[in-house]
Amino acid sequence: MVRNVAGDMADLDPEDFYLLSGVEQGMRFSEWVRRDKLPDYADLTAEEIDYRIDRCLDRELIERKTIQYEGYQLTFEGYDALALRTFSERGTIDGVGSPLGLGKEGDVYEVQSFKPLALKYHREGYTNFRAVNREREYTADRDHVSWMYTARKAAEREYEAMEALYPDVAVPRPVDHNRHAIVMDKFAGVELARAKLEPKQAAGVLDLIYRELVTAYELGWIHADVSEHNVAVSEDGVTVFDWPQAVPTDHENAREFLERDVANLLRYFGRKYPHEIDRETDTAAIAAAIADGSFETVRSFES
């Protein structure tokens, strides 16, 4: 698990961030940044580099590896620190609070601002870097792809999708983003996988989710990873979150992704509420109805 670096921020000097930014710049070109390149990348003297390296190593913001040369790389903690500093300088957030959710591909914390918000750090590639790169289209055409690039592009894609969809689709309101991190509104509700729905509510909730997918499609986006783990249910309705794999509707595999989203939801509801939802419902027909805006209710597709 990646450590929360918010408590370190007050102890870091501007020159520490110069070093972190220098390592970040160097990682655009190679996985490990040569030590002798750091003075130029960080705009610091060689003597200052020595001191800052020790400070950042002690705080686990960078790591060192000796291969054919002495090289350095940001850790996720170091990348988090750079994003936090940017959000602070912009006045987006005033402080970081308790975790709201820690997951395989993202950590979410409550943050203080003009009102409580949520800060999401993307962690794509942290545990299974190669698998994520195979799945994400924005890494497919690059020779050198680092976990840092993968996480940043995931955040960019998610923020782009949320900006396009909010407020017409029930997604968290996007507030700001930098590097691999997004600040957004906190949203109400319980993850669908943990929600205790009455059986008679199941079809209605599934219809609500499908209708959000209809509007998203009308606005040009497909989630491409919908499941019971990225839909929240509350008294006011549903919220669809986690959009880093979203694709535009003109994507060559758009219909395949849409059908997969429909199938994921139908599989979950059909397994958990078998007397309410028919798992054998035609997913292709529902996806087609979502795409052309003719979706009515899931019941109308049951045999």
N, C-alpha and C positions, 0 to 999 in steps of 0.2 A: 504494500500500500504506500502511496506517496504521502509524505509528511506535509502537514499544513504549515506553510512558511510565514503566515501572517505575523506570528510572534517575533520573527527575525527582522522584520522590515525596519523597525526603529533603530536597530544596531548597525545597519548597513550604511556606508558612506557613498556619496555620489561616484567616487572612483571605483567602488565595488561594482556598481552598475555599469560603468564604462567597460570593465573587464568582462562582465556577463554579456554585454552587447557585442563586444569584440568576438567572443567565442561564438555567439549566435551568428554573427556575420560570416565567420570562417566556416561554420557548419553548412552554409549554403553550397560550399564547394567540395567539402570532404567530411567524412564521418568524424574524424579526429583532427583537431586543429593543431598544427605545429606550434610549439612554444615560441620559436623565433619569429613567427608571424604575428604574435599577439600585440607587440608594441604598436604596429601599424594599424591593426584592426581596432584596437581599443584606444588609440591615441594617448598612450601612457609610456613613460620611460621604462627601460628594461628593469631598473631597480624597483620602480613602483609596481610593475607586473609581478615581481617576485613576492612582494608583500601582499598584494591583492589575491594572488593565487592561494597563498596559505590561508587567508581569511575565508575565501570561498570554499576551499576544500574542507576546512573545519566545519563549515555549516552545510556541507554536502550539496552545495549549489552547482558544483562542477565535479567531474571525475577525471582522473589521470590514467593514461595507459602508455606504457613504453613498448613500442613495436620496433620499426626501423628508426623511429624517432620518438621524442617525447611529445605526446599529443593530449589534448584536452577536449572535453565534450560537456555541454550543459546536461544537467540532470533535469527531470521534470520539476523538481523543486526550484532550480535556477530559472527555468522558463516561467514557472508560476510567479516568481519574484519580479521578473521583468513586466509581465502583464499587470500584476498588482500595482506596480509603481506607475504605469501608464494610466490606469483607472484612477489612481489617487491624484495624479497631476491634472487630469481632466475634471476632477470633482465628481466623478461618477459614483464613487463609494467612499465612505468615511471609515469603515472598519469591517472586519470579517468575523462572523459569529460561528455558531455551531453547524456541524454538517447536517445537510438535509438528505443526503444519499451518497453513498460511496459505491461505485460500480466498476465493472471491467473496462468500460470505455469512457467513463466520465465520473468526476467527483463534483458534487454540488454542495455549496455552503450558503447559509443565510448571510447577507451583507447589509450593513447599515448605510442608508442614504437619506433622501427626503422621506422615504418610507422603507420598510423592510423589502429587500429584493433578494434575488437568488443569483449566485455566481457559479457558473459551470465551467470547469476545466475539462477539456477533451483529453482523453488518455489513449486514443486509438494507437495501436502499435506497441503499447507498453508491455503487454503480456504475450501477444501473438502477432508480431509485426508483419510477418510475411503473409499470413492469412488475411489481415486487413487490407494490405496492398493489393491482393488479388481481387478483393471485393469492391474496392472503391475506384470509380472511373477516373477520378482526378489524380491518381498516381500511376495510371497504366502506361502513360507515354513518356515517363521520365527514366533516365538511366540511373541517376543518383537520387534516391528517395530515403530520407531519414524519418525517424519517428516524429521529429519536430515538424517537418513539412507535412506529414500525414495528419497530425493533430491540428495544425493550423488550417489546412484545407478543409478538414471536417467542420471546424468552427465557422469558417467562412461560408460553407455551403448551408449549414444550419441557420446561420443568421440571415443569409440571403433569402432562404425559403420563408422564415418567420416574418421578415419584413414584407415580403410579397403577400403573405396570407393574412396577417393581422390587419384589422379586426374581423374580417369576413369569416375566417375560419377560427374555431376555438383552439388557438395556440397561445403559448405564453407571449406577453407583449415584449418584444425585443427592446432593450434600452441602449446597450453599447457592446462593442466587441473589440478585442485586441489579441493578436497572435492566436493562441489556442483557447481563448477564454471568452465567454459570453455573459453579460449581465442582462437579466430579464426579470419580469414580474414573477413573484411567487404565485402559484395557482392553488386553488382549493381542490379538495377531493382526495380520494384514496386510489392507489394503483388498482386497475381492474383485477389483476391477479389476486389481490387481497380484499377486494370489495365483497361484502356480504349482501348480494342482491337476493330479493325474493324471486323465486322461479318465474312468477308472472311478470316481473320487470325485465327479464332477459331480452325478449324480442324488442321491446321498446328501446333499451339501451343500445342494442346492436344496430337498430335503425338510426339512432342518433349518430353513432360513429360513422356509419355508411354515408349519412347526409353531409358530414364534415368532409369526407373524402370526395363527394360530389362537388362541393364548393371549391375544394382545393384543386380538383381537376379543371374546373371552369377557369380558375386563376392560373392554370398552367403548370401545376405541380402534382407529383405522386410521391407519397411518403416513402414507399419501397422497403419499409421494415416494420410495418404495423404489427403489434402483438398485444397481448394482455399486459405487457410490461411497460408500454409507453402510451397508455390511455388512462386518464384519471377520471373517476366518477364522483360527482358531488350532487347535492340537492339541486343545483342550478343547471346541471347537464354534464357534458363530458369535455375534457381537454385532451387534445392529441399533442404529445410532445416528442422530443428526440427526433430531429429531422436531418441528421448529417448525411444520411444515405439518399436523401430526396433527389429525384431526377425530374427534369422538365418533361412535359407531356409529348414533346416531339422527339424524345430519346428513342433510339432504335429498338430498345427492349421495354418500352413504356407499358404496353399491354401485359406483357409477362409479369412485370413488377406489380401492376395493379391487381392482376389475378392472384398473385401470391399474397398480397395484403388481404384480399377478400378471403382467400383460403385459410390464412392464419386465424382470422377472427372467427370464421365459421367453425374451424376445428376446435377452437377453445370453447366457444359457446355450446357447440354440439356435444362436447365431452362433458362439460360441467352442468349443462341444462338439457339433457337428452330428450326429455318429454316436451320441451318448449321449442327447441331448435333442431331442425333436420340437418344432420351432418352431410347428407347426400345432395343437398341443394346445389344447383348448377352454378359453380363459381364463375365460369366464363360468362354466363348470362348476366349475373349481377355486375361483373366488371364492365360488360358492354353497356349496361343501363347506367352505371356511374359515369362512364365516359361520354355518353350522349345526353346525360341529364334527365333520363326518364325513370330513374330509380324511385320506387314508391315505398314498399315495405318488403322486408325479407320474406314475409309470409306469402307474398304474391309469386315467389319463385319456387315454393315448395311443391313437390310432386304429390 
